[in-house]
């Protein structure tokens, strides 16, 4: 039987005539069959964005070979680009504190094959969720953090990420702020989730604060992490309606459900190479 390999090409560049024709002609020339193609021209920034999933049959060239083939075209159009085997999982370290709903949801989706991930470790600043993580057979790394030990803790965290050669860090309700230096070093590779009540309800028990104000919408935002706290490029958002019948605990449950859904979508899209940065925004080929 012929062997088929599938790749995802993701690119952005200043908009010019001929980009699509040049890219598709290159794929055709080398036997690529386009199975999915999406593109977007942002007239506001004059930037062009494109995602192509293509397959090749009995091709002796691997991903590095395809990158070498594409490099001259990328240079011609000043592209930022990646080519990745479609079935190559992203290596992701999940980070969590004491709230386990997003972590459990991601681990379940990963175990059931819904996410294109490898999870070499879960890192937490508290030991509470170690039994949950152990039930999925994933190594648990406890890295305690205090105000006095934060630099040492972050140094250890850097070691864990380097050891596992991670492509992605997911803050699944990790309640510590990454330093500006780490956020810059991991630019575009850290996804965070938070509730929609910011900046109105900050600090402890935001859902209970929201209950006291009688909020009618509960939502969540997933975004890339930058040195600007909770202000990185947004990947996904969602809301559910609330009314006077919900107790504070029911409001918390509604929030946890929407947080889990939103984070899972953001992680899935990232790990399917569907997201491109567009300044302070994102282009998501969902």
Residue, then its C-alpha position, 0 to 999 in steps of 0.5 A: x500500500x502507498x504510504x501517505x504523510x500529512x503536513x500542516x503549513x501555517x504562514x503569515x506575511x505582508x499581503x502581495x499578489x501571487x502568494x496563493x498561486x506560488x504556494x499551491x504551485x510549489x505543493x503541486x510541483x512536489x506531489x502535494x495534495x491540498x486537503x484543507x485550505x484557509x486564508x485571511x487578508x487583514x486589510x487593516x494591517x495589510x497582513x496575509x494569513x494562511x493554513x494548508x493541510x496537505x498530503x503526499x504519497x510515497x514521498x522520500x522527503x520528510x518534514x525537514x525536506x519540506x521545510x527546505x523546499x519551502x524556505x525560498x518561497x518564505x524568503x521571497x515573501x518575508x513569511x513567518x511560517x511553520x511546516x509540521x507533520x499533522x499527526x506529530x503531537x505537541x509536547x505540553x506541560x500542564x500547570x495547576x494550583x488547587x482548582x482541578x476542573x480544567x486540568x481534569x478536563x484536559x487530561x480526559x480529552x488527552x487520554x481519549x484522543x481528542x487532543x494532539x498532545x503528549x503530556x510529559x508532566x504536570x507541574x503544581x505549586x501545591x500537592x493537592x492534585x497529585x492523586x488525580x494526575x497519578x490516576x492518568x499515569x502522568x508524572x507530577x512535579x511539585x514546585x512550591x512557590x513563596x514570595x521569598x523562593x519565587x526565583x528559585x522556583x522559576x529556575x526549577x520550572x525552567x529546568x522541567x520545561x527544558x528537560x521535556x523539550x516542551x512545545x506548549x505550556x498550559x496554565x490550567x488555573x495556575x495561580x502564580x504570575x510568570x516573570x516577565x523574562x519567562x513570559x518573553x522567553x516562552x512567547x507564543x507558547x503559553x496559554x492561560x485561562x481566566x474567568x470573565x469577571x476581570x477587571x471588575x471582580x479581582x482577587x479571592x472568590x470572584x464568583x461570590x463577588x459576582x453573585x453579590x452583584x447579580x451578574x447575568x453572564x458568566x464567561x471565560x477567556x483563553x489567551x497567550x501569556x505576555x508580560x502584560x498580565x491577562x492582556x495577551x492575544x485572545x484565542x477563545x471566549x465563551x459565556x453562559x447566562x446566569x439568573x437569580x436562581x443560581x446559588x454562589x456554588x452553582x455560579x462557580x460550577x457554571x464558571x468552571x464548565x465554561x472555563x474548561x470548554x474554552x481552554x480545551x478549544x484553545x489548546x486543541x486549535x494550538x495543537x492543530x496549528x490553527x492559530x497565528x498571531x496578528x499583533x495584539x490579536x489572533x487569527x484562528x482557523x477553527 
